[in-house]
């Protein structure tokens, strides 16, 4: 049960720190001019992409990691 509460508290902290303050922490207007909702959607897509095992785990198993 402790792991689950840690996950939820970490996810809540992510939302508060980066997503609600996306203009300050997540978006660099000199690189790309995203709206706040677009930046949050891209960040969430990266989390889901990694969570389903396609991202980091597969990269570590690929020839690129050697």
N, C-alpha and C positions, 0 to 999 in steps of 0.2 A: 504493500500500500504506500510505502514511503517513496518508492520510485515514481509511482503515478502522480503523487502530489508534487514531487520535484519537477516532473515533466510539465504539469499544468502551470506551476508557478514560473518556470522558465519561459514557457510560451506566452504567458501573460506579460512577463517582463519584456519579451521581444516586441509584443504589440505596443506596449506603452512607450518603450524607448525608441524604437525604430519606425514603427508604422504610423503612430499618431504624430510623431515628429519627423515624418518623412522628408519634408522640405529642408530640414536642418541636417539630418544624418544620412539619408538614403539617396537623395537626388543631387547631382552636381550639374547645374544648368550649363556649365561650359562644355560638358561632355555630351549630354543628351537632355532634351527638354521634355521630361515626362510630367504628366499630371500626377498628383499624389496617389490616386487610385491605381494608375498604371504601374508605378514603382512598387506599390504593395502587392499587386498581382504578380509581377515578375519575381519578387522575393518569395512569395508563397509558392509559385511554380517551381522555383529552385528547391525549396524545402520538400515539396511533394516528390519531385524528381529524385531527390536523394533518398527520401524515405522509402520509396518502393524498390530501392536497391539498384537502380540503374546508374546512379551517379558515382559516389565515392567508392563503393564496394567494387563495382566493375572496373573503375579506373585503377584501383590497386591491383586487380588481377590481370590487367592488360599488359602488353609488352612495353607500354610507356613507362611503367613503374620500375622497370629493370634497368 
